[in-house]
Amino acid sequence: MKFVYFILILSLFGCTQKNLKENAMEKSNSNPHTFKLEKSEEEWKNELTPEQYYVMRQAGTERPFTGKYNMHFEEGIYTCGGCGEPLFTSDSKFDAHCGWPSFDREISEGKILERTDTSHGMIRTEILCANCGSHLGHVFEDGPTETGLRYCVNSLSLDFEEE
């Protein structure tokens, strides 16, 4: 009898689990927003490195304190690594000591799309490039500046244009 319960629980558990890639693709496919820049997954795979594809198209996260823009404080514009759209200025960047580049505001209203992310047993606000839909990271309401926001962004989702 215990064996039957074990098999039943195991089959129920197995049926409800999905891997990260399936969850990310399902989440990106369920987004009702229409992006100006639309590309096939094959085009994205050809244009991005495997690491960028994992972060930007599959909603992955780079390891903390490893991104090239984490402790980067030159003056300029941070753009989307997928489409080049300007997203943040160096004036809005600060060191949040969290391991990822942090900003307190987008460069102008409408550049960042927000949506609820319930992955990993948490409720967070995911941020995406409003132009191409690339996953950037998350925004939190614990920022130290007057905005109270902390846009926590993966370096792999960004490029930088020096002033």
ROTOR-901649 format. One record per residue (C-alpha): residue number from 1; x, y, z; residue in three letters. Coordinates in nm, 4 decimals, always signed. Last residue first. Layout:
<recs>
+-----+----------+----------+----------+-----+
:   n :        u :        v :        w : res :
+-----+----------+----------+----------+-----+
: NUM :        X :        Y :        Z : ALA :
...
+-----+----------+----------+----------+-----+
</recs>
This chain:
<recs>
+-----+----------+----------+----------+-----+
:   n :        u :        v :        w : res :
+-----+----------+----------+----------+-----+
: 163 :  +2.9235 :  +5.9483 :  -2.3646 : GLU :
: 162 :  +2.9941 :  +5.5716 :  -2.3600 : GLU :
: 161 :  +2.7328 :  +5.3432 :  -2.5100 : GLU :
: 160 :  +2.6788 :  +5.0326 :  -2.2981 : PHE :
: 159 :  +2.5169 :  +4.6985 :  -2.3744 : ASP :
: 158 :  +2.2740 :  +4.5209 :  -2.1476 : LEU :
: 157 :  +2.0873 :  +4.1941 :  -2.0991 : SER :
: 156 :  +2.4056 :  +4.0024 :  -2.0086 : LEU :
: 155 :  +2.4637 :  +4.2583 :  -1.7333 : SER :
: 154 :  +2.1473 :  +4.1273 :  -1.5655 : ASN :
: 153 :  +1.9363 :  +4.4064 :  -1.4209 : VAL :
: 152 :  +1.8077 :  +4.4920 :  -1.0727 : CYS :
: 151 :  +1.5864 :  +4.7992 :  -1.1188 : TYR :
: 150 :  +1.5819 :  +4.9314 :  -0.7645 : ARG :
: 149 :  +1.2999 :  +5.1739 :  -0.6902 : LEU :
: 148 :  +1.2388 :  +5.4104 :  -0.3981 : GLY :
: 147 :  +1.2286 :  +5.6972 :  -0.6485 : THR :
: 146 :  +1.4035 :  +5.9345 :  -0.4040 : GLU :
: 145 :  +1.7050 :  +5.7045 :  -0.3842 : THR :
: 144 :  +1.7782 :  +5.4034 :  -0.1608 : PRO :
: 143 :  +1.5817 :  +5.1480 :  -0.3623 : GLY :
: 142 :  +1.3581 :  +4.8984 :  -0.1832 : ASP :
: 141 :  +1.0579 :  +4.8871 :  -0.4162 : GLU :
: 140 :  +1.2011 :  +4.6126 :  -0.6363 : PHE :
: 139 :  +1.2349 :  +4.5830 :  -1.0133 : VAL :
: 138 :  +1.3338 :  +4.2573 :  -1.1803 : HIS :
: 137 :  +1.5721 :  +4.1359 :  -1.4510 : GLY :
: 136 :  +1.6221 :  +4.2297 :  -1.8162 : LEU :
: 135 :  +1.4097 :  +3.9774 :  -2.0053 : HIS :
: 134 :  +1.4004 :  +4.0711 :  -2.3735 : SER :
: 133 :  +1.0591 :  +4.1748 :  -2.5008 : GLY :
: 132 :  +1.1839 :  +4.3574 :  -2.8108 : CYS :
: 131 :  +1.0814 :  +4.7244 :  -2.7685 : ASN :
: 130 :  +0.9384 :  +4.7216 :  -2.4154 : ALA :
: 129 :  +1.2622 :  +4.5706 :  -2.2845 : CYS :
: 128 :  +1.1498 :  +4.3502 :  -2.0001 : LEU :
: 127 :  +1.1198 :  +4.3878 :  -1.6247 : ILE :
: 126 :  +0.9836 :  +4.1201 :  -1.3910 : GLU :
: 125 :  +0.7952 :  +4.2276 :  -1.0824 : THR :
: 124 :  +0.8218 :  +3.9694 :  -0.8081 : ARG :
: 123 :  +0.5998 :  +3.7138 :  -0.6352 : ILE :
: 122 :  +0.8079 :  +3.4231 :  -0.5119 : MET :
: 121 :  +0.7835 :  +3.0424 :  -0.5249 : GLY :
: 120 :  +1.0601 :  +3.0133 :  -0.7846 : HIS :
: 119 :  +0.8468 :  +3.1718 :  -1.0558 : SER :
: 118 :  +0.5561 :  +3.4058 :  -0.9797 : THR :
: 117 :  +0.6656 :  +3.6918 :  -1.2075 : ASP :
: 116 :  +0.4192 :  +3.9790 :  -1.2473 : THR :
: 115 :  +0.4811 :  +4.2028 :  -1.5456 : ARG :
: 114 :  +0.6682 :  +4.5259 :  -1.6126 : GLU :
: 113 :  +0.7629 :  +4.6733 :  -1.9504 : LEU :
: 112 :  +1.0579 :  +4.9103 :  -1.9599 : ILE :
: 111 :  +1.1089 :  +5.1845 :  -2.2206 : LYS :
: 110 :  +0.7638 :  +5.3322 :  -2.1588 : GLY :
: 109 :  +0.8681 :  +5.6330 :  -1.9541 : GLU :
: 108 :  +1.2174 :  +5.7572 :  -2.0220 : SER :
: 107 :  +1.5699 :  +5.6482 :  -1.9240 : ILE :
: 106 :  +1.4283 :  +5.3996 :  -1.6725 : GLU :
: 105 :  +1.4632 :  +5.4788 :  -1.3048 : ARG :
: 104 :  +1.6552 :  +5.3822 :  -0.9896 : ASP :
: 103 :  +1.9218 :  +5.1645 :  -1.1508 : PHE :
: 102 :  +2.1070 :  +4.8577 :  -1.0286 : SER :
: 101 :  +2.3721 :  +4.6461 :  -1.1998 : PRO :
: 100 :  +2.3789 :  +4.3032 :  -1.0332 : TRP :
:  99 :  +2.5602 :  +4.1656 :  -0.7289 : GLY :
:  98 :  +2.3267 :  +4.3006 :  -0.4604 : CYS :
:  97 :  +2.5567 :  +4.5695 :  -0.3172 : HIS :
:  96 :  +2.3050 :  +4.8297 :  -0.4397 : ALA :
:  95 :  +2.5751 :  +5.0286 :  -0.6183 : ASP :
:  94 :  +2.3955 :  +5.3010 :  -0.8128 : PHE :
:  93 :  +2.2920 :  +5.3727 :  -1.1709 : LYS :
:  92 :  +2.0431 :  +5.6509 :  -1.2555 : SER :
:  91 :  +2.3095 :  +5.8966 :  -1.3739 : ASP :
:  90 :  +2.4607 :  +5.6211 :  -1.5936 : SER :
:  89 :  +2.1459 :  +5.6385 :  -1.7999 : THR :
:  88 :  +1.8990 :  +5.3521 :  -1.8450 : PHE :
:  87 :  +1.7014 :  +5.1823 :  -2.1250 : LEU :
:  86 :  +1.8203 :  +5.2974 :  -2.4697 : PRO :
:  85 :  +1.7018 :  +5.0402 :  -2.7313 : GLU :
:  84 :  +1.9946 :  +4.8443 :  -2.8770 : GLY :
:  83 :  +1.7842 :  +4.5419 :  -2.9799 : CYS :
:  82 :  +1.8898 :  +4.2400 :  -2.7754 : GLY :
:  81 :  +2.1527 :  +4.3838 :  -2.5424 : GLY :
:  80 :  +1.9119 :  +4.6599 :  -2.4452 : CYS :
:  79 :  +2.0967 :  +4.9853 :  -2.3920 : THR :
:  78 :  +2.2839 :  +5.1431 :  -2.1018 : TYR :
:  77 :  +2.3694 :  +5.5054 :  -2.1809 : ILE :
:  76 :  +2.6829 :  +5.6928 :  -2.0842 : GLY :
:  75 :  +2.9119 :  +5.7986 :  -1.8051 : GLU :
:  74 :  +3.1370 :  +5.5275 :  -1.6622 : GLU :
:  73 :  +3.0328 :  +5.3544 :  -1.3389 : PHE :
:  72 :  +3.0753 :  +4.9802 :  -1.3994 : HIS :
:  71 :  +3.0680 :  +4.7742 :  -1.0796 : MET :
:  70 :  +2.7888 :  +4.5394 :  -1.1937 : ASN :
:  69 :  +2.8324 :  +4.6147 :  -1.5642 : TYR :
:  68 :  +3.0601 :  +4.3209 :  -1.6529 : LYS :
:  67 :  +2.8407 :  +4.0702 :  -1.4746 : GLY :
:  66 :  +2.9959 :  +3.8258 :  -1.2255 : THR :
:  65 :  +2.8901 :  +3.9724 :  -0.8876 : PHE :
:  64 :  +2.5694 :  +3.7642 :  -0.8822 : PRO :
:  63 :  +2.5397 :  +3.4665 :  -1.1203 : ARG :
:  62 :  +2.3431 :  +3.5472 :  -1.4356 : GLU :
:  61 :  +1.9684 :  +3.5039 :  -1.4238 : THR :
:  60 :  +1.7422 :  +3.3264 :  -1.6707 : GLY :
:  59 :  +1.4249 :  +3.4632 :  -1.8237 : ALA :
:  58 :  +1.4428 :  +3.2288 :  -2.1250 : GLN :
:  57 :  +1.4856 :  +3.4917 :  -2.3989 : ARG :
:  56 :  +1.7104 :  +3.7471 :  -2.2299 : MET :
:  55 :  +1.8935 :  +3.5337 :  -1.9733 : VAL :
:  54 :  +1.9350 :  +3.2021 :  -2.1567 : TYR :
:  53 :  +1.9828 :  +3.3774 :  -2.4918 : TYR :
:  52 :  +2.2526 :  +3.5978 :  -2.3426 : GLN :
:  51 :  +2.4380 :  +3.2946 :  -2.2091 : GLU :
:  50 :  +2.4080 :  +3.1070 :  -2.5394 : PRO :
:  49 :  +2.5441 :  +3.4137 :  -2.7205 : THR :
:  48 :  +2.2813 :  +3.6114 :  -2.9061 : LEU :
:  47 :  +2.2199 :  +3.6668 :  -3.2789 : GLU :
:  46 :  +2.1695 :  +3.3088 :  -3.4029 : ASN :
:  45 :  +1.9583 :  +3.2047 :  -3.1037 : LYS :
:  44 :  +1.7458 :  +3.5189 :  -3.1401 : TRP :
:  43 :  +1.6854 :  +3.4433 :  -3.5097 : GLU :
:  42 :  +1.5865 :  +3.0833 :  -3.4230 : GLU :
:  41 :  +1.3476 :  +3.2101 :  -3.1558 : GLU :
:  40 :  +1.1763 :  +3.4132 :  -3.4244 : SER :
:  39 :  +1.2049 :  +3.7900 :  -3.4135 : LYS :
:  38 :  +0.9562 :  +4.0690 :  -3.3374 : GLU :
:  37 :  +1.0732 :  +4.4256 :  -3.2772 : LEU :
:  36 :  +0.7835 :  +4.6608 :  -3.2033 : LYS :
:  35 :  +0.6618 :  +4.4311 :  -2.9260 : PHE :
:  34 :  +0.3008 :  +4.3321 :  -2.8775 : THR :
:  33 :  +0.2054 :  +4.2930 :  -2.5120 : HIS :
:  32 :  -0.0255 :  +3.9986 :  -2.4310 : PRO :
:  31 :  +0.2584 :  +3.7959 :  -2.2736 : ASN :
:  30 :  +0.1620 :  +3.4285 :  -2.2713 : SER :
:  29 :  +0.4467 :  +3.3275 :  -2.5040 : ASN :
:  28 :  +0.7067 :  +3.4776 :  -2.2706 : SER :
:  27 :  +0.5669 :  +3.2861 :  -1.9735 : LYS :
:  26 :  +0.5445 :  +2.9573 :  -2.1636 : GLU :
:  25 :  +0.9005 :  +3.0033 :  -2.2867 : MET :
:  24 :  +1.0251 :  +3.0775 :  -1.9364 : ALA :
:  23 :  +0.8374 :  +2.7883 :  -1.7791 : ASN :
:  22 :  +0.9580 :  +2.5448 :  -2.0476 : GLU :
:  21 :  +1.3164 :  +2.6635 :  -2.0036 : LYS :
:  20 :  +1.3046 :  +2.6377 :  -1.6259 : LEU :
:  19 :  +1.1843 :  +2.2771 :  -1.6265 : ASN :
:  18 :  +0.8258 :  +2.1894 :  -1.5585 : LYS :
:  17 :  +0.6915 :  +2.0070 :  -1.2542 : GLN :
:  16 :  +0.3226 :  +1.9340 :  -1.2072 : THR :
:  15 :  +0.3198 :  +1.5952 :  -1.3774 : CYS :
:  14 :  +0.6264 :  +1.4728 :  -1.1895 : GLY :
:  13 :  +0.4756 :  +1.5592 :  -0.8513 : PHE :
:  12 :  +0.1522 :  +1.3794 :  -0.9368 : LEU :
:  11 :  +0.3460 :  +1.0751 :  -1.0596 : SER :
:  10 :  +0.5656 :  +1.0662 :  -0.7481 : LEU :
:   9 :  +0.2681 :  +1.1051 :  -0.5182 : ILE :
:   8 :  +0.0848 :  +0.8160 :  -0.6864 : LEU :
:   7 :  +0.3972 :  +0.5983 :  -0.6953 : ILE :
:   6 :  +0.4600 :  +0.6584 :  -0.3238 : PHE :
:   5 :  +0.0961 :  +0.5976 :  -0.2383 : TYR :
:   4 :  +0.1062 :  +0.2649 :  -0.4283 : VAL :
:   3 :  +0.4327 :  +0.1673 :  -0.2540 : PHE :
:   2 :  +0.2824 :  +0.2422 :  +0.0844 : LYS :
:   1 :  +0.0000 :  +0.0000 :  +0.0000 : MET :
+-----+----------+----------+----------+-----+
</recs>
